[in-house]
Amino acid sequence: MGLLAGVALVAGTKGTILFGLIGFRVSIPFLLRLRRRLGTWRAPAIGLVIFAVMFSLSAFVIGPAISGQSGTSNQTPTQQVDHSSHHG
């Protein structure tokens, strides 16, 4: 059950947010090093914007394209099943 719960957490919106926050947390030392090296917050801000854009592109465009999922599912069932035959 733990494995299924982990997969459900990672696969959904919560997982996307979780990995975004992890990525942001891991990038903090890099951003601080940029700030110290260049003496301005402009470069770290640009780096953070690039990170956000690339993460969003990966999570919301490339990921669903690879997995075959689309944001809007407008599919209708192709076959109707008569359930009254096995309900008594």
C-alpha positions as CSV (number, residue, x, y, z in Angstrom):
1,M,0.0,0.0,0.0
2,G,2.9,2.4,0.7
3,L,4.2,2.0,-2.8
4,L,0.8,2.8,-4.3
5,A,0.4,5.9,-2.1
6,G,3.8,7.1,-3.1
7,V,3.1,6.7,-6.8
8,A,-0.2,8.5,-6.3
9,L,1.5,11.4,-4.5
10,V,4.3,11.7,-7.1
11,A,2.0,11.3,-10.1
12,G,-0.4,14.1,-9.4
13,T,-0.4,17.8,-8.9
14,K,1.0,17.4,-5.4
15,G,3.9,15.5,-6.8
16,T,4.6,18.3,-9.3
17,I,4.5,20.9,-6.5
18,L,6.7,18.7,-4.4
19,F,9.4,18.3,-7.0
20,G,9.2,22.0,-7.9
21,L,9.8,22.9,-4.2
22,I,12.7,20.4,-4.0
23,G,14.2,21.8,-7.1
24,F,13.9,25.3,-5.7
25,R,15.5,24.3,-2.4
26,V,18.4,22.6,-4.2
27,S,19.0,25.6,-6.3
28,I,19.3,28.1,-3.4
29,P,23.1,27.5,-2.9
30,F,23.7,28.1,-6.6
31,L,21.6,31.3,-6.5
32,L,23.4,32.6,-3.4
33,R,26.8,31.9,-5.1
34,L,25.7,33.9,-8.1
35,R,24.7,36.7,-5.8
36,R,28.1,36.7,-4.1
37,R,30.0,36.4,-7.3
38,L,28.2,39.1,-9.3
39,G,27.2,41.4,-6.4
40,T,23.6,41.9,-7.5
41,W,20.3,40.0,-7.2
42,R,19.6,40.4,-10.9
43,A,21.5,37.3,-12.0
44,P,19.9,35.0,-9.3
45,A,16.4,36.4,-10.2
46,I,17.0,35.6,-13.9
47,G,18.2,32.2,-12.9
48,L,15.1,31.6,-10.8
49,V,12.9,32.7,-13.6
50,I,14.7,30.3,-16.0
51,F,14.3,27.5,-13.5
52,A,10.6,28.2,-13.2
53,V,10.0,28.3,-16.9
54,M,12.0,25.2,-17.6
55,F,10.3,23.3,-14.8
56,S,6.8,24.4,-16.0
57,L,7.7,23.4,-19.6
58,S,8.8,20.0,-18.4
59,A,6.0,19.3,-16.0
60,F,3.0,20.7,-18.0
61,V,4.1,20.3,-21.6
62,I,6.8,17.7,-22.2
63,G,5.7,15.3,-19.4
64,P,2.1,14.9,-20.6
65,A,3.2,14.7,-24.2
66,I,5.5,11.8,-23.4
67,S,3.0,10.0,-21.2
68,G,0.2,10.4,-23.7
69,Q,-2.0,12.4,-21.3
70,S,-3.7,15.6,-22.4
71,G,-5.0,18.4,-20.2
72,T,-8.5,18.2,-21.5
73,S,-10.0,14.7,-22.1
74,N,-12.9,15.0,-24.4
75,Q,-13.2,11.3,-25.2
76,T,-16.5,9.5,-25.2
77,P,-17.0,5.8,-24.6
78,T,-17.0,3.9,-27.8
79,Q,-19.1,1.0,-26.5
80,Q,-22.2,1.0,-24.2
81,V,-22.3,-1.9,-21.8
82,D,-25.7,-3.3,-20.6
83,H,-25.3,-3.8,-16.8
84,S,-28.9,-4.8,-16.2
85,S,-28.2,-8.4,-17.3
86,H,-26.1,-9.1,-14.3
87,H,-27.9,-7.0,-11.7
88,G,-30.7,-8.8,-10.1
